[in-house]
Amino acid sequence: MWLSPRVLHWRRVPSSQQYFFGVESGLNENCDSGETVTTRTTTTIAGSTRRPRTLRDTSISGWRKVGPAYHAKKRVLDLAVCLAALPMIAPVLIACAALVKLSGPGPLLFVQERTGQGGHRFKMYKFRTMVQDAASMKEQMRGSNRMGGPDFKVLNDPRVTPVGRFLRKTSLDEIPQLWNVLVGDMSLVGPRPTSFESDTYDLWHTERLEVPPGLTGLWQVAGRGEIGFDERVRLDIAYVRNRSMRLDLSLLIRTIPAVLSQRGAY
């Protein structure tokens, strides 16, 4: 098995005079019959006001080189956005906390071990959106799982409280993860951290662990809960191989309409 991503196309959008490029990630798998089957996914991941000089300029197969300057600027961006946002979101945090407390018995925050950069496990924080005994009910609902692979998603999950459903739809339940960004467990942009450990991953999945996990990324912009785990990993690898400050800023901006549209959020 090997991952063979490459640039599929670039196109010009006359109204905005911008060039966009699409990334095609192909996963080649050797089947029992000896045939090689290729599955592909395509997404537009960045825009530019100039035409790429060559396809090599935007290829994800070459691994964009990033140095200490990029990592330093990314960390400064994380801290600046978090510290600037805290005074503005403080009333929202208080309101969400009050709603969660009124929604029923249980802790204010949901704390879960997640897998981050290099397979490191850390505690990730969210507002609690489920009933108190949700974990014990999970095994009974395995047959309703909509996702393949290690993911677990249930449409109209009965464990989710009415307040929790609102918080999930609006992504307000994720706000406490700003603390994870501040302490360096996460970044604003990157692959989402998984609840399952790295030994659950296929070998090709592990490339997504080369960067810190993020609050948002290509997956959130492309469709969130509508995308299966393997497709998410392909998008994560596209990000890892093309990461730059320009792409990070683009994804942060594009997250706003993605959250407002509530597409794939449940």
Contacts in CASP RR format, 6 or more apart in sequence:
PFRMAT RR
TARGET T0000
AUTHOR 0000-0000-0000
METHOD contacts of the structure
MODEL  1
MWLSPRVLHWRRVPSSQQYFFGVESGLNENCDSGETVTTRTTTTIAGSTR
RPRTLRDTSISGWRKVGPAYHAKKRVLDLAVCLAALPMIAPVLIACAALV
KLSGPGPLLFVQERTGQGGHRFKMYKFRTMVQDAASMKEQMRGSNRMGGP
DFKVLNDPRVTPVGRFLRKTSLDEIPQLWNVLVGDMSLVGPRPTSFESDT
YDLWHTERLEVPPGLTGLWQVAGRGEIGFDERVRLDIAYVRNRSMRLDLS
LLIRTIPAVLSQRGAY
1 27 0 8 1.000
1 28 0 8 1.000
1 29 0 8 1.000
1 30 0 8 1.000
1 202 0 8 1.000
1 203 0 8 1.000
1 204 0 8 1.000
2 28 0 8 1.000
2 204 0 8 1.000
3 25 0 8 1.000
3 26 0 8 1.000
3 27 0 8 1.000
3 28 0 8 1.000
3 204 0 8 1.000
3 207 0 8 1.000
3 234 0 8 1.000
3 237 0 8 1.000
4 25 0 8 1.000
4 26 0 8 1.000
4 27 0 8 1.000
4 28 0 8 1.000
4 38 0 8 1.000
4 61 0 8 1.000
5 23 0 8 1.000
5 24 0 8 1.000
5 25 0 8 1.000
5 26 0 8 1.000
5 60 0 8 1.000
5 61 0 8 1.000
5 234 0 8 1.000
5 237 0 8 1.000
5 238 0 8 1.000
5 241 0 8 1.000
6 23 0 8 1.000
6 24 0 8 1.000
6 59 0 8 1.000
6 60 0 8 1.000
6 61 0 8 1.000
7 21 0 8 1.000
7 22 0 8 1.000
7 23 0 8 1.000
7 24 0 8 1.000
7 55 0 8 1.000
7 58 0 8 1.000
7 59 0 8 1.000
7 60 0 8 1.000
8 22 0 8 1.000
8 23 0 8 1.000
8 24 0 8 1.000
8 42 0 8 1.000
9 21 0 8 1.000
9 22 0 8 1.000
10 19 0 8 1.000
10 20 0 8 1.000
10 21 0 8 1.000
10 22 0 8 1.000
10 51 0 8 1.000
10 52 0 8 1.000
10 55 0 8 1.000
10 58 0 8 1.000
11 19 0 8 1.000
11 20 0 8 1.000
11 21 0 8 1.000
12 18 0 8 1.000
12 19 0 8 1.000
12 51 0 8 1.000
13 19 0 8 1.000
13 20 0 8 1.000
17 49 0 8 1.000
18 47 0 8 1.000
18 48 0 8 1.000
18 49 0 8 1.000
19 47 0 8 1.000
19 48 0 8 1.000
19 49 0 8 1.000
19 50 0 8 1.000
19 51 0 8 1.000
19 52 0 8 1.000
20 44 0 8 1.000
20 46 0 8 1.000
20 47 0 8 1.000
20 48 0 8 1.000
21 44 0 8 1.000
21 45 0 8 1.000
21 46 0 8 1.000
21 47 0 8 1.000
21 48 0 8 1.000
21 52 0 8 1.000
21 58 0 8 1.000
22 42 0 8 1.000
22 43 0 8 1.000
22 44 0 8 1.000
22 45 0 8 1.000
22 58 0 8 1.000
23 42 0 8 1.000
23 43 0 8 1.000
23 44 0 8 1.000
23 45 0 8 1.000
23 60 0 8 1.000
23 238 0 8 1.000
23 242 0 8 1.000
24 40 0 8 1.000
24 41 0 8 1.000
24 42 0 8 1.000
25 40 0 8 1.000
25 41 0 8 1.000
25 60 0 8 1.000
25 234 0 8 1.000
25 235 0 8 1.000
25 237 0 8 1.000
25 238 0 8 1.000
26 38 0 8 1.000
26 39 0 8 1.000
26 40 0 8 1.000
26 41 0 8 1.000
26 234 0 8 1.000
27 38 0 8 1.000
27 39 0 8 1.000
27 40 0 8 1.000
27 204 0 8 1.000
27 230 0 8 1.000
27 234 0 8 1.000
28 36 0 8 1.000
28 37 0 8 1.000
28 38 0 8 1.000
29 36 0 8 1.000
29 37 0 8 1.000
29 38 0 8 1.000
29 39 0 8 1.000
30 36 0 8 1.000
31 37 0 8 1.000
41 231 0 8 1.000
41 234 0 8 1.000
41 235 0 8 1.000
43 218 0 8 1.000
43 222 0 8 1.000
43 235 0 8 1.000
43 238 0 8 1.000
45 218 0 8 1.000
45 238 0 8 1.000
45 239 0 8 1.000
45 242 0 8 1.000
45 247 0 8 1.000
46 58 0 8 1.000
46 242 0 8 1.000
46 246 0 8 1.000
46 247 0 8 1.000
46 250 0 8 1.000
47 250 0 8 1.000
52 58 0 8 1.000
58 242 0 8 1.000
60 237 0 8 1.000
60 238 0 8 1.000
60 241 0 8 1.000
60 242 0 8 1.000
61 241 0 8 1.000
62 241 0 8 1.000
63 241 0 8 1.000
64 241 0 8 1.000
64 242 0 8 1.000
64 243 0 8 1.000
64 244 0 8 1.000
66 243 0 8 1.000
66 244 0 8 1.000
70 243 0 8 1.000
70 244 0 8 1.000
70 245 0 8 1.000
73 245 0 8 1.000
74 187 0 8 1.000
74 189 0 8 1.000
74 245 0 8 1.000
74 248 0 8 1.000
75 184 0 8 1.000
75 187 0 8 1.000
77 188 0 8 1.000
77 245 0 8 1.000
77 248 0 8 1.000
77 249 0 8 1.000
78 181 0 8 1.000
78 182 0 8 1.000
78 184 0 8 1.000
78 187 0 8 1.000
78 188 0 8 1.000
79 182 0 8 1.000
81 188 0 8 1.000
81 252 0 8 1.000
82 178 0 8 1.000
82 181 0 8 1.000
82 182 0 8 1.000
82 188 0 8 1.000
83 182 0 8 1.000
85 178 0 8 1.000
86 178 0 8 1.000
89 175 0 8 1.000
89 178 0 8 1.000
92 172 0 8 1.000
92 175 0 8 1.000
93 175 0 8 1.000
93 176 0 8 1.000
96 127 0 8 1.000
96 167 0 8 1.000
96 172 0 8 1.000
96 173 0 8 1.000
96 175 0 8 1.000
97 108 0 8 1.000
97 127 0 8 1.000
99 163 0 8 1.000
99 166 0 8 1.000
99 167 0 8 1.000
100 108 0 8 1.000
100 127 0 8 1.000
100 128 0 8 1.000
100 129 0 8 1.000
100 163 0 8 1.000
100 164 0 8 1.000
100 167 0 8 1.000
101 108 0 8 1.000
102 163 0 8 1.000
103 161 0 8 1.000
103 162 0 8 1.000
103 163 0 8 1.000
103 164 0 8 1.000
104 131 0 8 1.000
104 132 0 8 1.000
104 161 0 8 1.000
105 132 0 8 1.000
106 128 0 8 1.000
106 132 0 8 1.000
107 128 0 8 1.000
108 127 0 8 1.000
108 128 0 8 1.000
109 125 0 8 1.000
109 126 0 8 1.000
109 127 0 8 1.000
109 128 0 8 1.000
109 176 0 8 1.000
110 125 0 8 1.000
110 126 0 8 1.000
110 127 0 8 1.000
110 128 0 8 1.000
110 129 0 8 1.000
110 130 0 8 1.000
110 173 0 8 1.000
111 123 0 8 1.000
111 124 0 8 1.000
111 125 0 8 1.000
112 123 0 8 1.000
112 124 0 8 1.000
112 126 0 8 1.000
112 195 0 8 1.000
113 121 0 8 1.000
113 122 0 8 1.000
113 123 0 8 1.000
113 124 0 8 1.000
113 195 0 8 1.000
114 121 0 8 1.000
114 122 0 8 1.000
114 123 0 8 1.000
114 124 0 8 1.000
114 193 0 8 1.000
114 194 0 8 1.000
114 195 0 8 1.000
114 213 0 8 1.000
115 121 0 8 1.000
115 193 0 8 1.000
115 194 0 8 1.000
115 195 0 8 1.000
115 196 0 8 1.000
115 197 0 8 1.000
115 198 0 8 1.000
115 209 0 8 1.000
115 213 0 8 1.000
116 122 0 8 1.000
116 185 0 8 1.000
116 186 0 8 1.000
116 193 0 8 1.000
116 209 0 8 1.000
116 212 0 8 1.000
116 213 0 8 1.000
117 209 0 8 1.000
117 210 0 8 1.000
117 211 0 8 1.000
117 212 0 8 1.000
117 213 0 8 1.000
118 198 0 8 1.000
118 209 0 8 1.000
118 210 0 8 1.000
119 197 0 8 1.000
119 198 0 8 1.000
119 209 0 8 1.000
121 197 0 8 1.000
122 180 0 8 1.000
122 185 0 8 1.000
122 193 0 8 1.000
123 185 0 8 1.000
124 177 0 8 1.000
124 180 0 8 1.000
124 185 0 8 1.000
124 186 0 8 1.000
124 193 0 8 1.000
125 176 0 8 1.000
125 177 0 8 1.000
125 179 0 8 1.000
125 180 0 8 1.000
126 173 0 8 1.000
126 174 0 8 1.000
126 176 0 8 1.000
126 177 0 8 1.000
127 164 0 8 1.000
127 167 0 8 1.000
127 172 0 8 1.000
127 173 0 8 1.000
127 175 0 8 1.000
127 176 0 8 1.000
128 164 0 8 1.000
129 160 0 8 1.000
129 161 0 8 1.000
129 163 0 8 1.000
129 164 0 8 1.000
129 165 0 8 1.000
129 167 0 8 1.000
129 168 0 8 1.000
129 173 0 8 1.000
130 157 0 8 1.000
130 159 0 8 1.000
130 160 0 8 1.000
130 161 0 8 1.000
130 164 0 8 1.000
131 137 0 8 1.000
131 159 0 8 1.000
131 161 0 8 1.000
134 159 0 8 1.000
137 158 0 8 1.000
137 159 0 8 1.000
138 152 0 8 1.000
138 159 0 8 1.000
141 154 0 8 1.000
141 157 0 8 1.000
141 159 0 8 1.000
144 154 0 8 1.000
144 155 0 8 1.000
145 151 0 8 1.000
145 152 0 8 1.000
145 153 0 8 1.000
145 154 0 8 1.000
146 153 0 8 1.000
146 154 0 8 1.000
146 155 0 8 1.000
147 153 0 8 1.000
147 225 0 8 1.000
147 228 0 8 1.000
147 229 0 8 1.000
148 228 0 8 1.000
148 229 0 8 1.000
149 228 0 8 1.000
149 229 0 8 1.000
149 230 0 8 1.000
150 194 0 8 1.000
150 196 0 8 1.000
150 200 0 8 1.000
150 229 0 8 1.000
151 228 0 8 1.000
151 229 0 8 1.000
153 225 0 8 1.000
153 266 0 8 1.000
155 266 0 8 1.000
156 266 0 8 1.000
157 266 0 8 1.000
160 168 0 8 1.000
164 173 0 8 1.000
165 266 0 8 1.000
166 172 0 8 1.000
167 173 0 8 1.000
168 265 0 8 1.000
168 266 0 8 1.000
169 262 0 8 1.000
169 265 0 8 1.000
169 266 0 8 1.000
170 259 0 8 1.000
170 262 0 8 1.000
170 265 0 8 1.000
171 259 0 8 1.000
171 265 0 8 1.000
174 215 0 8 1.000
177 186 0 8 1.000
177 215 0 8 1.000
178 215 0 8 1.000
180 186 0 8 1.000
181 187 0 8 1.000
181 188 0 8 1.000
181 214 0 8 1.000
181 215 0 8 1.000
184 212 0 8 1.000
185 212 0 8 1.000
185 213 0 8 1.000
186 193 0 8 1.000
186 212 0 8 1.000
186 213 0 8 1.000
186 214 0 8 1.000
186 215 0 8 1.000
187 211 0 8 1.000
187 212 0 8 1.000
187 213 0 8 1.000
187 214 0 8 1.000
187 215 0 8 1.000
188 214 0 8 1.000
188 215 0 8 1.000
188 216 0 8 1.000
188 248 0 8 1.000
188 252 0 8 1.000
189 214 0 8 1.000
189 215 0 8 1.000
189 216 0 8 1.000
189 217 0 8 1.000
189 239 0 8 1.000
189 247 0 8 1.000
189 248 0 8 1.000
189 251 0 8 1.000
189 252 0 8 1.000
190 211 0 8 1.000
190 212 0 8 1.000
190 213 0 8 1.000
190 214 0 8 1.000
190 215 0 8 1.000
190 216 0 8 1.000
190 217 0 8 1.000
190 236 0 8 1.000
190 239 0 8 1.000
191 208 0 8 1.000
191 209 0 8 1.000
191 211 0 8 1.000
191 213 0 8 1.000
191 214 0 8 1.000
191 217 0 8 1.000
191 219 0 8 1.000
191 232 0 8 1.000
191 236 0 8 1.000
191 239 0 8 1.000
191 240 0 8 1.000
192 213 0 8 1.000
192 214 0 8 1.000
192 217 0 8 1.000
192 219 0 8 1.000
192 220 0 8 1.000
192 232 0 8 1.000
193 213 0 8 1.000
193 214 0 8 1.000
194 200 0 8 1.000
198 206 0 8 1.000
198 209 0 8 1.000
201 209 0 8 1.000
204 233 0 8 1.000
205 233 0 8 1.000
207 236 0 8 1.000
207 237 0 8 1.000
207 240 0 8 1.000
208 233 0 8 1.000
208 236 0 8 1.000
208 237 0 8 1.000
208 240 0 8 1.000
210 240 0 8 1.000
211 239 0 8 1.000
211 240 0 8 1.000
211 243 0 8 1.000
216 251 0 8 1.000
216 252 0 8 1.000
216 255 0 8 1.000
217 235 0 8 1.000
217 239 0 8 1.000
217 251 0 8 1.000
217 255 0 8 1.000
218 235 0 8 1.000
218 236 0 8 1.000
218 238 0 8 1.000
218 239 0 8 1.000
218 251 0 8 1.000
219 227 0 8 1.000
219 232 0 8 1.000
219 235 0 8 1.000
219 236 0 8 1.000
220 255 0 8 1.000
220 258 0 8 1.000
220 259 0 8 1.000
221 251 0 8 1.000
221 254 0 8 1.000
221 255 0 8 1.000
221 258 0 8 1.000
222 235 0 8 1.000
223 258 0 8 1.000
223 263 0 8 1.000
223 264 0 8 1.000
224 258 0 8 1.000
224 263 0 8 1.000
224 264 0 8 1.000
224 265 0 8 1.000
225 264 0 8 1.000
225 265 0 8 1.000
225 266 0 8 1.000
226 263 0 8 1.000
226 264 0 8 1.000
227 235 0 8 1.000
239 247 0 8 1.000
239 251 0 8 1.000
259 265 0 8 1.000
END
